[in-house]
């Protein structure tokens, strides 16, 4: 999970922290709400499971980071 945060660190405003990470196959709605098929990712194991479940999909995984 740290790799996800490191990958977007330059886009996170100073003083903000990542509060939650969500993964999905569908595009997040433009209003910033969670996608319909969202899975909250809290551990590296969650990330591995999401990746395993999504292997059959032709779409790439999408991640949405919620900041605090």
HELIX and SHEET records of a PDB file:
HELIX    1   1 UNK A    2  UNK A    8  1                                   7    
HELIX    2   2 UNK A    9  UNK A   11  5                                   3    
HELIX    3   3 UNK A   44  UNK A   54  1                                  11    
SHEET    1   A 3 UNK A  39  UNK A  41  0                                        
SHEET    2   A 3 UNK A  18  UNK A  24 -1                                        
SHEET    3   A 3 UNK A  62  UNK A  67 -1                                        
END                                                                             
